[in-house]
């Protein structure tokens, strides 16, 4: 997801390397002497930008360059002022990533999908009746490929060290991203499918791992559980224009250490049949300008459904 990183100020109770190791020693069996030095490098200092980045890479990916698959179940709500809140969808997403270290930093190769599911049955939706409009529309699932990132050792868009907290053997990175920029779907051109001339969203992560795993030089991919929340505008396929309200996503994400077989069977079967490439990370590095988002994919879909010379203002997703 194309984001503008906004790093909060340093945590007032940031824990030093010694504090982290001391807190983890009894829980993780991590000795403060020789075993920490095994593998040819010292334990990570989470206040050091490079070490902080290495810790994050261990949680998000695998420093060896192997593929990592994540699954993230959740739910999607509609929040309209004065109308209360509606559970619009359940959801399930899959992310496939790997990393490559360069002289300047880490390349993060990534693609992702997320299915909108029936809120009662959990089935993947092809069509959906919008409770706000009463109309039935085709569902456009999230299919973003690629969504690369570059983590620079020095400065750059994602400046390290990132804020973190250590409590016992728990290590948590807190990442808050607030975006506000011109929309690729301006209201004048897309009055039915665009919520605003500006794209505005918030994405909030809490990445939780184990100090003992992150500090162990023999572990290249640490276990990770992530909480992800997003507040954003109505989706183009909902065809709600600039109607007041927002969407709230709430998901938990898991690094699937045993691979794709940990994905729910029905989700995996559907993905293998329709979107198999999302079970592997991209092999080609591309410019970050080519990254896809739900909005860029939606714009392309709407444009393809419109006549090349005539741009109607009506529905392109409504089902008769």
N, C-alpha and C positions, 0 to 999 in steps of 0.2 A: 504494500500500500504506500503510495507516494505521500511522504509526510515531511513537514518542517519540524526538525527537532528543536525543542525548547528545554534546555537542561535546567532544573531548579537549582537554587544555591546549595552549597554543601550542607550536609546534614549536621545539625549542631551536636549530635551525639555519635558522630562517626567513630567506628571502631578501628583501631590500628591492627597491623598484622599480628603483633604479639597478643593483643586482646582476642583476636579471632582464633588464633591457635590455642590459647589457653582455654577458651570457652569450648572448643571442639575436642580437646584432647581426650577427656573422659568418655565422650559420647561416640567418637569415631575411631578411637584407638590410635590417634595420630600422635606419635612421639615428637617432642620438640627438638630432638637431636638428629641422628643419622638418617632415619627413615624419611624425614622431610627433605633431606638433601639428595635422596636417591633419584637417579635419572639425569643427574648432571646439572640441575639448577635449583636455586633456593626456592622456598615457599613464596607464594604470591603476596605482594604488598598491595592491598586493595586501594591504598591511597596513591599508588603510583599509576600514572595513566596507562602504561603498557600492560602492567599486571592486571589492572582493573578490566581492561579490554580482554585479556586472555581469559579471565574468569567468566566474563560474559559470553565469550565464544564457546567455552566449555559447556555453559548452560544452554545456549541457543543451538549449538551445532556440535561438531566433532573436530578437534584441532588436527586430526589425522587426514582430514579431507573426505572421510566417508560420508555417504548420504545419511541424513537424519529425517525421519518422518514424525510429524506431530499431528495429533487429532484434537479438535476442540469443539465439544458439544456446548449448546447454549440456547438462548431464547432471545426473541426480538419483540420489543414492545412499541406501541404507538402512544405518544404522550401529547394530548391536545389540551391546551388551556381551557378550563371550564367544562370539559367533557369527560374527565377521568382518563383512565389508562386502559389499553386493550393489549392482550397478548396476541400478536399478529402471527408469529411463527415460532416454532422451535427451529433449531439450526444444527448443522454439523459441518465442520470444516476440516480440511486436510492441507497441511503445508509440507513441502519437500525442499530441503536445503542441503547445501554443502559449502565449505569455505576453502579458500586458497590464500595462503600467505604470500605477500609480495614485499618488495623493499620498502614500500610506503605504508603498508597496512594490510588489512584483510579484505578480500573480495567475498561477499556473501551472495551466493547464487540461490535464487528462491523463486518458486511459483506456488500459488495457493488457489484453492477453491472453497466455496462455502455454499451448501445447499439450504434452501428454505424448505422447512418441513411443516406438515400439518400439525397445528398446535395440540390436537387431541390424539391422533394416531401415530405421529412421528414419521409418516410416509413422505417421501420426496415429492414435492408438488410440481405438476406441469402447468396447472392453472390455479387461480385463486380468486375468491370473491372478496373484493375490497369492502370491509365493513363500513367505511366512511362514505363510499360512493354508491355501493350496491352493485357495481359492475364487476363482471368476471374478466380477468386479464391473464395473459400468458406470464409465467414467472421467469425472470431472467436471473439465474443463479450467478454467484460471484465466480468468475473464471479469470484470474489475473495471472498473466504469463508474459514477460517475467516481472518480478518485483525484486530486482537486485538492490543491494546496498554496498557501500564501501565504508569501512571503518578505518580511518586514517590513524596512524600512530601519533601524529602531531596535528592538532587542530582539526579542521574540516567540518563537515556538516554535523557529524556525531562526535562532539568533543568529550574526551574522557579526562578524568575519571567520572563515572556516573554515580549518583547518590545510591548508597546501600545501607543496609542495617544488618548487623549480626546479633543473633540472640541464641546462645547455646550453639547448636550445630546448624541452625537455620541461617541461610544467607539470602537476603531479599534485595533485589534491585527494583527501584521505583522509577518508572519512566512515564512522563506526561507529555503528550504531543497535542498542541492546539494549532489548528490550521485555519487560515483565512486568506483567500486569494480569489482572483477572477475565476469564474466557473467556465469550463469548456462548453457548457450548454447555457448560453445567455437567454434570458427570458423572452426577448424580442423574437428570437429564432425558434425557441422551444417552449412556447407558453404552456403546453400541457405537461411536458416532461421535466421542466426545470423549476426548482423551488425558489431560486434567487439568482441574481447576477453574480453573486459571490458564493464561493464554496466555503462552508464553515463547518468544522467538525472538531471533536475532541476524541482522542484515543488514549486510554489509561491502562498501563501494564503494571503488574507486580510479578516479578520472576523469582521463584523460590527454589533454591537448591540447598545442597549440603556442603558445609565448610570442609568436612573431611574429604569429600570427593573432589571438590574444586582445588584444594591444596595438594592433593596427591598427584605427583608428576607422572605416575604410571596410568592415570585415568585421563583419557583424551576427550571423553564425552560424559559429562555428569548428568545425573537425573535432574529433571526440571519440571515443576508444575507452575503454570502461569495463569493469573487472573487477567482477563481482558474485558474492558468496557468501552463502548463507543457511543457517542451522541452525534447524530447526523441528521441530514435532511431526508425528506421523502425520496424514495427510489423512483427513477424514471418510469419503470414498468408499472408503478402504481397509478400513474397518470393523475396526479393530484395538484399539479401546478404549484402555486404559491400559497396553498391552503395553510393556515396556522398549524403548528405542531412540529414535533421532532420524533425521530426513532432512537430507541435506546437498546443497544446490544449488550448482553451480559453472558460471557463465556468463560469456561475453564479449559485450559490447554495442557496437554500431556505429551512429553517426548516419548514416543513409542519405541522403547528400547528393544523390543522383540520384533519390530518391523510392522509391515502393513497388516499382518494377521491379527493385530490388536484393534484394527478398525472394525466397527460393528458389521456383521456379515452382510446385511442388506445394503449398507452404504458401500462396502467394498465391492460387492458384485455389480452394483450400478456404475461405480467409478471405473472398474475394469472394462465394462462394456462401452461406456460413453466417453470417459475422460481419462483414459489409462495413463497418459503422459504425466498427470498430476501425482502419480505414485512414485515418480523419480524427479530429482532436481534437474534444472537445466544444465546442459553441458557447455553451452556457449556463453561467454561474457559479452554483454552488450552495453551500449551507453545507457546511463541512468535516465536519460531523456526518453528512452523507449519503454520505460516501465509502464505497466498497465494498472488501472484502477477500475472500480465499479463504474465510475462516471465515464471514463474514456471508452470502456467497452460498451456501455449503454448508448453513448453518442454514436458510435460506429454502427450499432444495430439499428438505431432509429434512422440514421442517414441511409442505410442500405434499403430500408423498407419504404422510404420516400422516393418518389419519382425524382430523377436527377435534375429536372428543370422546374418542377412544381413542388413547393414545400407546404403541404397542408398543415393546419393547426390542430387537426383532430387526432383521434386515437390511432395508434398502430399496434397496440397490444390487446385491445378488447376482443373477447371471444364472443361470437354470435350465439 
